[in-house]
Amino acid sequence: MRKTRKFLLGPAGETNYYHVVSRVAGQELLFGGEDKEVFRIILLKQLKFSGLRVLAWCFMGNHFHLLLEVPDKEGALNGWKDEDYIKRLKVLRSEWSTHQLLGEVKMYRENGHSDGISEIVERVKDRMFDLSKFMKELKMKMTMAYNNTHQRRGALWEGRFKSVLLESGDAVRTVAAYIDLNPIRAGLVKDPADYRWCSYAAAVAGVKGARQALTFAVMSKQGVAWRTVVAEYRCLLFGMGEERLGGETVDGTGRWKGGFTQEQIEEVWAVGGKLSLAEALRCRVRYFSDGAVLGGQSYVDGFFEQKREFFGSRRTNGGRQMRSADWGELRVLRDLRKEVLRAARL
């Protein structure tokens, strides 16, 4: 794992939350509906194997967003036996490499070769509850599936994924809404419920896992009635007010703009104004991909103290005010100064 990736890991011994983004090489619009469905299936299987949970997601034509919950590995695996790891490995038994590995397990058992089984168990353990390994496998498997379907070779993704560490509560809720608003920013639909490949649409359609995930993302707890959750979440998603008609989709049909033009954004700033939180979520927000850590002042300061050696002696705290919109109590680790908000690419 690279040094910068280790730097961005959340506190040890805790459940951590990350917003991750990955784009295709050249940012070409490669993924159609069938490709997105393949990605959904791969993602769900990889989540079940790895032990991570996705709270919000959106698959677009040239990138994807995931809001991931990563439990503390040591705590999550406490009490696991060798058979538990082999059972978890069977989640991926349809894959050729895993099929071969399970064959080795069977052979070792027949031969009484316990050391061989222990070695495989350690390899499985290493892959679980790990954000970087999860993303590496997810992207690799999608590359293989896409290239095989489209008779294509070579890299599919544009380098490594981006990630931002999030505090539970306001930061997780805000980023979940930002993710579900992707199809609105792109002008693909008027309501994210109409975009099949996002978490809000899945939850509205009645998918139990999606509702449970969004319930936690929005309310920071489970057991809240869905009608209460969806009412609060829709207020954040649609807080901007009336949408504006304009432009065309790639197939020539009319579409609705879900965000501002860059000129409109700059007009607000020119008179010293700020966008509301709901308005800002209709823009492309660099804080959510390049801000490193997002949360309240004490949370970001706590991360700063843990990583103090990475910063210069003149910096005394971690939390920085976020610019150009009313972000409430949210703070960010990186003090971004340019292009904090950009109009969506419509």
BALOBA-1460 file (C-alpha; in Angstrom, 3 decimals):
// residues 346
<rec num="1" residu="m" x="0.000" y="0.000" z="0.000"/>
<rec num="2" residu="r" x="1.367" y="3.429" z="-0.913"/>
<rec num="3" residu="k" x="2.360" y="5.858" z="1.833"/>
<rec num="4" residu="t" x="-0.383" y="8.340" z="0.873"/>
<rec num="5" residu="r" x="-3.013" y="5.594" z="1.016"/>
<rec num="6" residu="k" x="-1.853" y="4.545" z="4.483"/>
<rec num="7" residu="f" x="-1.996" y="8.177" z="5.555"/>
<rec num="8" residu="l" x="-5.686" y="8.369" z="4.661"/>
<rec num="9" residu="l" x="-6.667" y="5.290" z="6.665"/>
<rec num="10" residu="g" x="-9.037" y="5.991" z="9.532"/>
<rec num="11" residu="p" x="-8.339" y="5.361" z="13.225"/>
<rec num="12" residu="a" x="-7.403" y="1.784" z="14.087"/>
<rec num="13" residu="g" x="-9.855" y="-0.166" z="16.197"/>
<rec num="14" residu="e" x="-12.879" y="1.708" z="14.812"/>
<rec num="15" residu="t" x="-15.390" y="1.375" z="12.015"/>
<rec num="16" residu="n" x="-14.489" y="3.924" z="9.335"/>
<rec num="17" residu="y" x="-16.376" y="5.424" z="6.413"/>
<rec num="18" residu="y" x="-14.977" y="6.361" z="3.005"/>
<rec num="19" residu="h" x="-16.238" y="8.000" z="-0.148"/>
<rec num="20" residu="v" x="-14.397" y="6.392" z="-3.059"/>
<rec num="21" residu="v" x="-14.460" y="7.405" z="-6.700"/>
<rec num="22" residu="s" x="-12.892" y="5.762" z="-9.741"/>
<rec num="23" residu="r" x="-13.055" y="6.852" z="-13.390"/>
<rec num="24" residu="v" x="-12.433" y="5.005" z="-16.631"/>
<rec num="25" residu="a" x="-9.316" y="5.809" z="-18.629"/>
<rec num="26" residu="g" x="-9.832" y="8.869" z="-20.792"/>
<rec num="27" residu="q" x="-13.205" y="9.418" z="-19.057"/>
<rec num="28" residu="e" x="-14.969" y="7.917" z="-22.076"/>
<rec num="29" residu="l" x="-18.625" y="6.977" z="-21.676"/>
<rec num="30" residu="l" x="-18.066" y="3.227" z="-21.830"/>
<rec num="31" residu="f" x="-20.694" y="1.744" z="-19.535"/>
<rec num="32" residu="g" x="-24.184" y="1.076" z="-20.815"/>
<rec num="33" residu="g" x="-27.047" y="-0.455" z="-18.877"/>
<rec num="34" residu="e" x="-25.822" y="-4.040" z="-19.217"/>
<rec num="35" residu="d" x="-22.316" y="-3.067" z="-18.097"/>
<rec num="36" residu="k" x="-23.698" y="-1.285" z="-15.025"/>
<rec num="37" residu="e" x="-25.733" y="-4.348" z="-14.149"/>
<rec num="38" residu="v" x="-22.625" y="-6.533" z="-14.431"/>
<rec num="39" residu="f" x="-20.787" y="-4.094" z="-12.163"/>
<rec num="40" residu="r" x="-23.637" y="-4.234" z="-9.636"/>
<rec num="41" residu="i" x="-23.438" y="-8.030" z="-9.472"/>
<rec num="42" residu="i" x="-19.642" y="-7.997" z="-9.092"/>
<rec num="43" residu="l" x="-19.879" y="-5.321" z="-6.396"/>
<rec num="44" residu="l" x="-22.458" y="-7.196" z="-4.312"/>
<rec num="45" residu="k" x="-20.447" y="-10.411" z="-4.430"/>
<rec num="46" residu="q" x="-17.219" y="-8.599" z="-3.543"/>
<rec num="47" residu="l" x="-18.917" y="-6.855" z="-0.610"/>
<rec num="48" residu="k" x="-20.238" y="-10.163" z="0.719"/>
<rec num="49" residu="f" x="-16.752" y="-11.656" z="0.566"/>
<rec num="50" residu="s" x="-14.788" y="-8.703" z="1.941"/>
<rec num="51" residu="g" x="-17.034" y="-7.816" z="4.889"/>
<rec num="52" residu="l" x="-17.432" y="-4.185" z="3.812"/>
<rec num="53" residu="r" x="-20.846" y="-2.545" z="3.522"/>
<rec num="54" residu="v" x="-21.933" y="-0.015" z="0.908"/>
<rec num="55" residu="l" x="-24.210" y="2.725" z="2.264"/>
<rec num="56" residu="a" x="-24.705" y="4.659" z="-0.982"/>
<rec num="57" residu="w" x="-23.616" y="4.102" z="-4.567"/>
<rec num="58" residu="c" x="-24.011" y="5.343" z="-8.109"/>
<rec num="59" residu="f" x="-22.742" y="3.846" z="-11.380"/>
<rec num="60" residu="m" x="-22.351" y="6.341" z="-14.209"/>
<rec num="61" residu="g" x="-21.203" y="5.976" z="-17.816"/>
<rec num="62" residu="n" x="-17.556" y="6.705" z="-17.057"/>
<rec num="63" residu="h" x="-17.139" y="6.494" z="-13.266"/>
<rec num="64" residu="f" x="-18.634" y="5.199" z="-10.052"/>
<rec num="65" residu="h" x="-19.103" y="6.429" z="-6.492"/>
<rec num="66" residu="l" x="-19.271" y="4.250" z="-3.385"/>
<rec num="67" residu="l" x="-19.848" y="5.211" z="0.243"/>
<rec num="68" residu="l" x="-18.267" y="2.349" z="2.158"/>
<rec num="69" residu="e" x="-18.357" y="1.228" z="5.770"/>
<rec num="70" residu="v" x="-15.140" y="-0.570" z="6.731"/>
<rec num="71" residu="p" x="-15.306" y="-2.349" z="10.121"/>
<rec num="72" residu="d" x="-12.235" y="-2.744" z="12.292"/>
<rec num="73" residu="k" x="-10.557" y="-5.859" z="10.930"/>
<rec num="74" residu="e" x="-9.227" y="-7.262" z="14.194"/>
<rec num="75" residu="g" x="-12.559" y="-6.895" z="15.947"/>
<rec num="76" residu="a" x="-14.578" y="-8.224" z="13.019"/>
<rec num="77" residu="l" x="-12.460" y="-11.373" z="12.724"/>
<rec num="78" residu="n" x="-12.238" y="-12.068" z="16.443"/>
<rec num="79" residu="g" x="-13.191" y="-15.683" z="17.081"/>
<rec num="80" residu="w" x="-13.058" y="-16.782" z="13.437"/>
<rec num="81" residu="k" x="-11.834" y="-20.321" z="12.782"/>
<rec num="82" residu="d" x="-10.213" y="-21.740" z="9.655"/>
<rec num="83" residu="e" x="-13.541" y="-23.137" z="8.465"/>
<rec num="84" residu="d" x="-15.110" y="-19.657" z="8.662"/>
<rec num="85" residu="y" x="-12.542" y="-18.310" z="6.200"/>
<rec num="86" residu="i" x="-13.035" y="-21.219" z="3.818"/>
<rec num="87" residu="k" x="-16.801" y="-20.706" z="3.986"/>
<rec num="88" residu="r" x="-16.363" y="-17.011" z="3.156"/>
<rec num="89" residu="l" x="-14.100" y="-17.926" z="0.233"/>
<rec num="90" residu="k" x="-16.941" y="-20.019" z="-1.228"/>
<rec num="91" residu="v" x="-18.821" y="-16.774" z="-1.921"/>
<rec num="92" residu="l" x="-16.463" y="-16.403" z="-4.905"/>
<rec num="93" residu="r" x="-16.466" y="-20.065" z="-5.959"/>
<rec num="94" residu="s" x="-17.832" y="-19.223" z="-9.438"/>
<rec num="95" residu="e" x="-14.499" y="-17.548" z="-10.232"/>
<rec num="96" residu="w" x="-11.890" y="-19.800" z="-11.816"/>
<rec num="97" residu="s" x="-9.051" y="-18.796" z="-9.452"/>
<rec num="98" residu="t" x="-11.211" y="-19.356" z="-6.370"/>
<rec num="99" residu="h" x="-12.455" y="-22.672" z="-7.764"/>
<rec num="100" residu="q" x="-8.814" y="-23.756" z="-8.052"/>
<rec num="101" residu="l" x="-8.087" y="-22.560" z="-4.513"/>
<rec num="102" residu="l" x="-11.011" y="-24.507" z="-3.090"/>
<rec num="103" residu="g" x="-9.684" y="-27.541" z="-4.940"/>
<rec num="104" residu="e" x="-6.399" y="-27.115" z="-3.084"/>
<rec num="105" residu="v" x="-8.288" y="-26.930" z="0.222"/>
<rec num="106" residu="k" x="-10.026" y="-30.212" z="-0.553"/>
<rec num="107" residu="m" x="-6.721" y="-31.843" z="-1.470"/>
<rec num="108" residu="y" x="-5.002" y="-30.597" z="1.697"/>
<rec num="109" residu="r" x="-7.840" y="-31.932" z="3.835"/>
<rec num="110" residu="e" x="-7.677" y="-35.345" z="2.202"/>
<rec num="111" residu="n" x="-3.910" y="-35.434" z="2.762"/>
<rec num="112" residu="g" x="-4.061" y="-34.062" z="6.290"/>
<rec num="113" residu="h" x="-1.917" y="-31.094" z="5.253"/>
<rec num="114" residu="s" x="-2.981" y="-28.545" z="7.893"/>
<rec num="115" residu="d" x="-0.127" y="-26.139" z="7.079"/>
<rec num="116" residu="g" x="-1.395" y="-25.821" z="3.509"/>
<rec num="117" residu="i" x="-4.877" y="-24.943" z="4.734"/>
<rec num="118" residu="s" x="-3.437" y="-22.421" z="7.207"/>
<rec num="119" residu="e" x="-1.544" y="-20.728" z="4.389"/>
<rec num="120" residu="i" x="-4.720" y="-20.365" z="2.320"/>
<rec num="121" residu="v" x="-6.598" y="-19.071" z="5.358"/>
<rec num="122" residu="e" x="-3.979" y="-16.350" z="5.858"/>
<rec num="123" residu="r" x="-4.301" y="-15.325" z="2.208"/>
<rec num="124" residu="v" x="-8.080" y="-15.071" z="2.558"/>
<rec num="125" residu="k" x="-7.765" y="-13.142" z="5.814"/>
<rec num="126" residu="d" x="-5.410" y="-10.647" z="4.187"/>
<rec num="127" residu="r" x="-8.062" y="-9.778" z="1.576"/>
<rec num="128" residu="m" x="-10.888" y="-9.145" z="4.040"/>
<rec num="129" residu="f" x="-11.949" y="-5.889" z="5.714"/>
<rec num="130" residu="d" x="-9.381" y="-3.957" z="3.691"/>
<rec num="131" residu="l" x="-10.397" y="-0.972" z="1.562"/>
<rec num="132" residu="s" x="-7.457" y="-1.021" z="-0.848"/>
<rec num="133" residu="k" x="-7.641" y="-4.761" z="-1.508"/>
<rec num="134" residu="f" x="-11.406" y="-4.541" z="-1.945"/>
<rec num="135" residu="m" x="-11.077" y="-1.794" z="-4.550"/>
<rec num="136" residu="k" x="-8.221" y="-3.531" z="-6.335"/>
<rec num="137" residu="e" x="-10.224" y="-6.733" z="-6.743"/>
<rec num="138" residu="l" x="-13.435" y="-4.917" z="-7.663"/>
<rec num="139" residu="k" x="-11.803" y="-2.910" z="-10.441"/>
<rec num="140" residu="m" x="-9.786" y="-5.857" z="-11.702"/>
<rec num="141" residu="k" x="-12.874" y="-8.075" z="-11.971"/>
<rec num="142" residu="m" x="-14.849" y="-5.384" z="-13.750"/>
<rec num="143" residu="t" x="-11.960" y="-4.884" z="-16.175"/>
<rec num="144" residu="m" x="-11.908" y="-8.586" z="-16.989"/>
<rec num="145" residu="a" x="-15.683" y="-8.744" z="-17.429"/>
<rec num="146" residu="y" x="-15.847" y="-5.602" z="-19.576"/>
<rec num="147" residu="n" x="-12.884" y="-6.526" z="-21.782"/>
<rec num="148" residu="n" x="-14.247" y="-10.019" z="-22.319"/>
<rec num="149" residu="t" x="-17.702" y="-8.728" z="-23.291"/>
<rec num="150" residu="h" x="-16.425" y="-6.012" z="-25.623"/>
<rec num="151" residu="q" x="-13.440" y="-7.901" z="-27.093"/>
<rec num="152" residu="r" x="-11.119" y="-5.305" z="-25.629"/>
<rec num="153" residu="r" x="-7.630" y="-5.327" z="-24.108"/>
<rec num="154" residu="g" x="-5.715" y="-3.117" z="-21.731"/>
<rec num="155" residu="a" x="-6.434" y="-0.953" z="-18.696"/>
<rec num="156" residu="l" x="-9.997" y="0.136" z="-18.071"/>
<rec num="157" residu="w" x="-9.544" y="2.497" z="-15.137"/>
<rec num="158" residu="e" x="-7.763" y="5.819" z="-14.818"/>
<rec num="159" residu="g" x="-5.110" y="5.054" z="-12.194"/>
<rec num="160" residu="r" x="-5.900" y="4.490" z="-8.522"/>
<rec num="161" residu="f" x="-9.171" y="5.344" z="-6.893"/>
<rec num="162" residu="k" x="-9.700" y="8.514" z="-4.862"/>
<rec num="163" residu="s" x="-10.917" y="8.288" z="-1.285"/>
<rec num="164" residu="v" x="-12.040" y="10.648" z="1.463"/>
<rec num="165" residu="l" x="-12.325" y="9.584" z="5.108"/>
<rec num="166" residu="l" x="-15.705" y="10.600" z="6.580"/>
<rec num="167" residu="e" x="-17.014" y="11.086" z="10.076"/>
<rec num="168" residu="s" x="-20.297" y="9.294" z="10.727"/>
<rec num="169" residu="g" x="-23.298" y="11.591" z="10.941"/>
<rec num="170" residu="d" x="-23.460" y="14.809" z="8.896"/>
<rec num="171" residu="a" x="-20.475" y="13.970" z="6.672"/>
<rec num="172" residu="v" x="-21.804" y="10.526" z="5.726"/>
<rec num="173" residu="r" x="-25.345" y="11.851" z="5.174"/>
<rec num="174" residu="t" x="-24.119" y="14.757" z="3.017"/>
<rec num="175" residu="v" x="-21.905" y="12.574" z="0.836"/>
<rec num="176" residu="a" x="-24.670" y="9.984" z="0.418"/>
<rec num="177" residu="a" x="-26.911" y="12.708" z="-1.027"/>
<rec num="178" residu="y" x="-24.096" y="13.951" z="-3.243"/>
<rec num="179" residu="i" x="-23.653" y="10.435" z="-4.629"/>
<rec num="180" residu="d" x="-27.361" y="9.895" z="-5.302"/>
<rec num="181" residu="l" x="-27.572" y="13.267" z="-7.068"/>
<rec num="182" residu="n" x="-25.058" y="12.217" z="-9.742"/>
<rec num="183" residu="p" x="-27.699" y="11.450" z="-12.392"/>
<rec num="184" residu="i" x="-29.361" y="14.808" z="-11.625"/>
<rec num="185" residu="r" x="-26.086" y="16.679" z="-12.143"/>
<rec num="186" residu="a" x="-25.605" y="14.846" z="-15.412"/>
<rec num="187" residu="g" x="-29.089" y="15.807" z="-16.564"/>
<rec num="188" residu="l" x="-30.124" y="12.182" z="-17.079"/>
<rec num="189" residu="v" x="-33.267" y="12.228" z="-14.940"/>
<rec num="190" residu="k" x="-35.437" y="14.656" z="-12.993"/>
<rec num="191" residu="d" x="-35.576" y="12.413" z="-9.923"/>
<rec num="192" residu="p" x="-32.776" y="10.041" z="-8.781"/>
<rec num="193" residu="a" x="-35.508" y="7.486" z="-8.089"/>
<rec num="194" residu="d" x="-35.755" y="7.144" z="-11.872"/>
<rec num="195" residu="y" x="-32.070" y="6.236" z="-12.243"/>
<rec num="196" residu="r" x="-31.783" y="2.500" z="-11.745"/>
<rec num="197" residu="w" x="-28.099" y="2.397" z="-10.818"/>
<rec num="198" residu="c" x="-28.046" y="4.476" z="-7.634"/>
<rec num="199" residu="s" x="-28.768" y="3.626" z="-4.013"/>
<rec num="200" residu="y" x="-31.780" y="5.939" z="-3.670"/>
<rec num="201" residu="a" x="-33.564" y="4.325" z="-6.614"/>
<rec num="202" residu="a" x="-32.906" y="0.856" z="-5.198"/>
<rec num="203" residu="a" x="-34.251" y="1.897" z="-1.808"/>
<rec num="204" residu="v" x="-37.380" y="3.503" z="-3.279"/>
<rec num="205" residu="a" x="-37.924" y="0.308" z="-5.290"/>
<rec num="206" residu="g" x="-38.072" y="-1.602" z="-2.015"/>
<rec num="207" residu="v" x="-34.667" y="-3.335" z="-1.983"/>
<rec num="208" residu="k" x="-34.245" y="-4.244" z="1.684"/>
<rec num="209" residu="g" x="-30.458" y="-3.936" z="1.805"/>
<rec num="210" residu="a" x="-30.524" y="-0.526" z="0.115"/>
<rec num="211" residu="r" x="-33.118" y="0.756" z="2.587"/>
<rec num="212" residu="q" x="-31.132" y="-0.505" z="5.559"/>
<rec num="213" residu="a" x="-27.949" y="1.076" z="4.216"/>
<rec num="214" residu="l" x="-29.535" y="4.467" z="3.517"/>
<rec num="215" residu="t" x="-31.295" y="4.390" z="6.881"/>
<rec num="216" residu="f" x="-27.930" y="4.215" z="8.598"/>
<rec num="217" residu="a" x="-26.372" y="6.789" z="6.264"/>
<rec num="218" residu="v" x="-29.178" y="9.295" z="6.883"/>
<rec num="219" residu="m" x="-30.063" y="8.614" z="10.525"/>
<rec num="220" residu="s" x="-26.751" y="7.138" z="11.860"/>
<rec num="221" residu="k" x="-28.731" y="4.224" z="13.309"/>
<rec num="222" residu="q" x="-30.962" y="1.367" z="12.252"/>
<rec num="223" residu="g" x="-34.542" y="0.633" z="13.202"/>
<rec num="224" residu="v" x="-36.050" y="3.911" z="11.937"/>
<rec num="225" residu="a" x="-39.193" y="3.616" z="9.819"/>
<rec num="226" residu="w" x="-38.421" y="3.986" z="6.102"/>
<rec num="227" residu="r" x="-41.112" y="6.649" z="5.632"/>
<rec num="228" residu="t" x="-39.288" y="8.810" z="8.176"/>
<rec num="229" residu="v" x="-35.915" y="8.214" z="6.550"/>
<rec num="230" residu="v" x="-37.063" y="8.895" z="3.000"/>
<rec num="231" residu="a" x="-38.872" y="12.092" z="4.031"/>
<rec num="232" residu="e" x="-35.722" y="13.534" z="5.613"/>
<rec num="233" residu="y" x="-33.477" y="12.374" z="2.793"/>
<rec num="234" residu="r" x="-35.685" y="13.826" z="0.065"/>
<rec num="235" residu="c" x="-35.539" y="17.213" z="1.775"/>
<rec num="236" residu="l" x="-31.773" y="17.136" z="1.295"/>
<rec num="237" residu="l" x="-31.932" y="15.739" z="-2.238"/>
<rec num="238" residu="f" x="-34.522" y="18.226" z="-3.469"/>
<rec num="239" residu="g" x="-33.753" y="21.229" z="-1.291"/>
<rec num="240" residu="m" x="-32.666" y="23.250" z="-4.299"/>
<rec num="241" residu="g" x="-36.234" y="23.842" z="-5.432"/>
<rec num="242" residu="e" x="-37.501" y="24.034" z="-8.972"/>
<rec num="243" residu="e" x="-35.377" y="22.517" z="-11.713"/>
<rec num="244" residu="r" x="-34.685" y="24.201" z="-15.059"/>
<rec num="245" residu="l" x="-35.203" y="22.752" z="-18.514"/>
<rec num="246" residu="g" x="-32.357" y="22.938" z="-20.995"/>
<rec num="247" residu="g" x="-29.815" y="21.128" z="-23.141"/>
<rec num="248" residu="e" x="-30.069" y="17.721" z="-24.742"/>
<rec num="249" residu="t" x="-29.042" y="14.219" z="-23.825"/>
<rec num="250" residu="v" x="-26.725" y="12.191" z="-26.023"/>
<rec num="251" residu="d" x="-29.743" y="10.727" z="-27.826"/>
<rec num="252" residu="g" x="-31.108" y="14.204" z="-28.648"/>
<rec num="253" residu="t" x="-33.995" y="14.294" z="-26.184"/>
<rec num="254" residu="g" x="-34.644" y="17.193" z="-23.840"/>
<rec num="255" residu="r" x="-33.284" y="16.976" z="-20.324"/>
<rec num="256" residu="w" x="-33.403" y="18.828" z="-17.058"/>
<rec num="257" residu="k" x="-30.427" y="20.597" z="-15.587"/>
<rec num="258" residu="g" x="-29.942" y="19.607" z="-11.995"/>
<rec num="259" residu="g" x="-27.296" y="22.185" z="-11.174"/>
<rec num="260" residu="f" x="-26.042" y="25.676" z="-11.874"/>
<rec num="261" residu="t" x="-23.905" y="26.923" z="-14.719"/>
<rec num="262" residu="q" x="-20.423" y="28.054" z="-13.727"/>
<rec num="263" residu="e" x="-21.464" y="31.622" z="-14.527"/>
<rec num="264" residu="q" x="-24.345" y="31.430" z="-12.070"/>
<rec num="265" residu="i" x="-22.085" y="30.051" z="-9.368"/>
<rec num="266" residu="e" x="-19.557" y="32.832" z="-9.870"/>
<rec num="267" residu="e" x="-22.303" y="35.480" z="-9.842"/>
<rec num="268" residu="v" x="-23.294" y="34.356" z="-6.351"/>
<rec num="269" residu="w" x="-19.676" y="34.502" z="-5.169"/>
<rec num="270" residu="a" x="-19.115" y="37.911" z="-6.765"/>
<rec num="271" residu="v" x="-21.649" y="39.523" z="-4.443"/>
<rec num="272" residu="g" x="-20.263" y="37.727" z="-1.404"/>
<rec num="273" residu="g" x="-22.985" y="35.101" z="-1.288"/>
<rec num="274" residu="k" x="-22.812" y="31.384" z="-0.620"/>
<rec num="275" residu="l" x="-24.818" y="28.508" z="-1.998"/>
<rec num="276" residu="s" x="-26.978" y="26.534" z="0.390"/>
<rec num="277" residu="l" x="-25.933" y="22.963" z="1.176"/>
<rec num="278" residu="a" x="-28.668" y="21.539" z="-1.062"/>
<rec num="279" residu="e" x="-27.614" y="23.860" z="-3.894"/>
<rec num="280" residu="a" x="-23.941" y="22.963" z="-3.480"/>
<rec num="281" residu="l" x="-24.773" y="19.266" z="-3.788"/>
<rec num="282" residu="r" x="-25.993" y="19.930" z="-7.334"/>
<rec num="283" residu="c" x="-22.436" y="20.977" z="-8.254"/>
<rec num="284" residu="r" x="-19.254" y="18.954" z="-8.587"/>
<rec num="285" residu="v" x="-17.690" y="19.256" z="-5.132"/>
<rec num="286" residu="r" x="-13.921" y="18.738" z="-4.959"/>
<rec num="287" residu="y" x="-14.023" y="18.448" z="-1.175"/>
<rec num="288" residu="f" x="-15.757" y="15.095" z="-1.552"/>
<rec num="289" residu="s" x="-12.971" y="13.612" z="-3.690"/>
<rec num="290" residu="d" x="-9.840" y="15.619" z="-2.755"/>
<rec num="291" residu="g" x="-10.505" y="16.843" z="0.782"/>
<rec num="292" residu="a" x="-8.805" y="13.831" z="2.445"/>
<rec num="293" residu="v" x="-10.921" y="13.925" z="5.629"/>
<rec num="294" residu="l" x="-14.445" y="15.322" z="6.097"/>
<rec num="295" residu="g" x="-16.265" y="15.761" z="9.380"/>
<rec num="296" residu="g" x="-16.739" y="18.036" z="12.372"/>
<rec num="297" residu="q" x="-13.899" y="20.152" z="13.770"/>
<rec num="298" residu="s" x="-13.031" y="17.721" z="16.572"/>
<rec num="299" residu="y" x="-13.009" y="14.725" z="14.205"/>
<rec num="300" residu="v" x="-10.673" y="16.351" z="11.675"/>
<rec num="301" residu="d" x="-8.486" y="17.732" z="14.471"/>
<rec num="302" residu="g" x="-8.270" y="14.247" z="15.971"/>
<rec num="303" residu="f" x="-7.078" y="12.819" z="12.664"/>
<rec num="304" residu="f" x="-4.548" y="15.645" z="12.406"/>
<rec num="305" residu="e" x="-3.110" y="14.847" z="15.840"/>
<rec num="306" residu="q" x="-2.758" y="11.162" z="14.955"/>
<rec num="307" residu="k" x="-0.883" y="12.060" z="11.756"/>
<rec num="308" residu="r" x="1.001" y="15.061" z="13.154"/>
<rec num="309" residu="e" x="4.337" y="14.021" z="11.642"/>
<rec num="310" residu="f" x="2.968" y="14.490" z="8.119"/>
<rec num="311" residu="f" x="2.365" y="18.223" z="8.634"/>
<rec num="312" residu="g" x="4.606" y="21.225" z="9.022"/>
<rec num="313" residu="s" x="5.352" y="22.722" z="12.428"/>
<rec num="314" residu="r" x="3.415" y="25.906" z="11.640"/>
<rec num="315" residu="r" x="0.092" y="24.084" z="11.312"/>
<rec num="316" residu="t" x="-1.657" y="23.904" z="14.675"/>
<rec num="317" residu="n" x="-4.929" y="22.114" z="13.893"/>
<rec num="318" residu="g" x="-6.582" y="19.977" z="11.251"/>
<rec num="319" residu="g" x="-10.057" y="21.302" z="10.483"/>
<rec num="320" residu="r" x="-10.357" y="23.898" z="7.725"/>
<rec num="321" residu="q" x="-13.433" y="25.913" z="6.771"/>
<rec num="322" residu="m" x="-15.031" y="24.824" z="3.514"/>
<rec num="323" residu="r" x="-15.517" y="27.562" z="0.968"/>
<rec num="324" residu="s" x="-18.278" y="28.860" z="-1.314"/>
<rec num="325" residu="a" x="-21.321" y="27.264" z="0.330"/>
<rec num="326" residu="d" x="-23.054" y="26.909" z="3.676"/>
<rec num="327" residu="w" x="-21.557" y="23.622" z="4.874"/>
<rec num="328" residu="g" x="-22.786" y="23.897" z="8.457"/>
<rec num="329" residu="e" x="-20.375" y="22.349" z="10.954"/>
<rec num="330" residu="l" x="-18.491" y="20.296" z="8.351"/>
<rec num="331" residu="r" x="-14.748" y="20.815" z="8.112"/>
<rec num="332" residu="v" x="-12.103" y="19.399" z="5.782"/>
<rec num="333" residu="l" x="-8.434" y="18.496" z="6.212"/>
<rec num="334" residu="r" x="-7.168" y="19.903" z="2.901"/>
<rec num="335" residu="d" x="-7.713" y="23.612" z="2.393"/>
<rec num="336" residu="l" x="-8.641" y="23.560" z="-1.283"/>
<rec num="337" residu="r" x="-8.508" y="27.008" z="-2.864"/>
<rec num="338" residu="k" x="-9.334" y="26.539" z="-6.540"/>
<rec num="339" residu="e" x="-12.351" y="25.083" z="-8.288"/>
<rec num="340" residu="v" x="-13.971" y="23.962" z="-5.044"/>
<rec num="341" residu="l" x="-17.362" y="23.867" z="-6.774"/>
<rec num="342" residu="r" x="-17.766" y="23.368" z="-10.483"/>
<rec num="343" residu="a" x="-20.815" y="23.190" z="-12.680"/>
<rec num="344" residu="a" x="-21.724" y="19.622" z="-13.586"/>
<rec num="345" residu="r" x="-20.757" y="18.416" z="-17.047"/>
<rec num="346" residu="l" x="-24.088" y="18.332" z="-18.785"/>
